[in-house]
């Protein structure tokens, strides 16, 4: 019954923690935890929630940006989906 979105980071596993977090966040977006165009949890919140270093959280978010799952607005946060036209 548990989904990937509820998974914990396996620090001993073969997949790097930042990749695990990226997959967890994608699953949470897919199940509707955060709506299109709305911000996801802050870096600070993700650091606390998953017990990871800020650099690891940033790396996971960068993967999601590269994949087009989220976009970042400096000083504002990370948002679900693609940036609106003229806002990249």
C-alpha positions as CSV (number, residue, x, y, z in Angstrom):
1,X,0.0,0.0,0.0
2,X,3.0,2.3,0.5
3,X,4.1,4.3,-2.5
4,X,7.5,5.5,-3.6
5,X,6.4,8.9,-2.4
6,X,6.5,7.6,1.2
7,X,9.9,6.0,0.7
8,X,12.9,6.8,2.9
9,X,16.4,7.4,1.6
10,X,18.5,4.2,1.6
11,X,22.0,5.6,2.3
12,X,23.5,2.1,1.9
13,X,21.7,1.3,-1.4
14,X,23.2,1.3,-4.9
15,X,21.3,4.4,-6.0
16,X,22.7,7.7,-4.8
17,X,20.6,9.7,-2.3
18,X,20.1,12.6,-4.6
19,X,18.7,10.2,-7.3
20,X,16.5,8.6,-4.7
21,X,15.1,11.9,-3.6
22,X,14.5,13.0,-7.2
23,X,12.4,9.9,-7.7
24,X,10.5,10.4,-4.5
25,X,9.7,14.0,-5.4
26,X,8.6,13.0,-8.9
27,X,6.2,10.4,-7.3
28,X,4.9,13.0,-4.9
29,X,4.2,15.4,-7.8
30,X,2.6,12.6,-9.8
31,X,0.2,11.8,-6.9
32,X,-0.8,15.4,-6.6
33,X,1.1,16.5,-3.4
34,X,1.9,19.7,-5.3
35,X,-0.2,21.1,-8.1
36,X,1.1,22.3,-11.5
37,X,2.5,25.8,-11.2
38,X,2.6,25.7,-7.4
39,X,5.8,25.5,-5.2
40,X,7.0,22.3,-3.8
41,X,8.5,22.1,-0.3
42,X,11.4,24.4,0.4
43,X,15.0,23.1,0.4
44,X,15.1,23.6,4.2
45,X,11.9,21.5,4.6
46,X,13.3,18.7,2.3
47,X,16.6,18.7,4.2
48,X,14.7,18.2,7.5
49,X,12.1,15.8,6.1
50,X,14.6,13.4,4.5
51,X,17.7,14.0,6.7
52,X,19.9,15.0,3.7
53,X,22.5,17.6,3.2
54,X,21.3,20.8,1.5
55,X,23.8,20.1,-1.4
56,X,22.1,16.7,-1.9
57,X,18.6,18.2,-2.0
58,X,19.8,20.9,-4.5
59,X,21.3,18.2,-6.7
60,X,18.0,16.3,-6.7
61,X,16.1,19.4,-7.6
62,X,18.6,20.2,-10.4
63,X,17.9,16.7,-11.8
64,X,14.2,17.5,-11.8
65,X,14.9,20.9,-13.5
66,X,16.9,19.1,-16.2
67,X,14.0,16.6,-16.7
68,X,11.5,19.5,-17.0
69,X,9.5,18.3,-14.0
70,X,10.1,21.6,-12.0
71,X,11.6,25.0,-12.5
72,X,13.3,27.4,-10.0
73,X,12.7,31.0,-9.3
74,X,15.7,32.5,-7.4
75,X,14.6,33.7,-4.0
76,X,11.1,32.2,-4.4
77,X,11.4,28.5,-4.6
78,X,10.9,25.5,-6.9
79,X,7.7,25.1,-8.9
80,X,6.0,22.1,-10.5
81,X,5.9,21.9,-14.3
82,X,7.3,24.2,-17.0
83,X,7.9,27.9,-16.4
84,X,5.3,30.3,-17.9
85,X,6.4,31.9,-21.2
86,X,9.0,34.7,-20.6
87,X,9.8,33.4,-17.0
88,X,12.9,31.2,-17.2
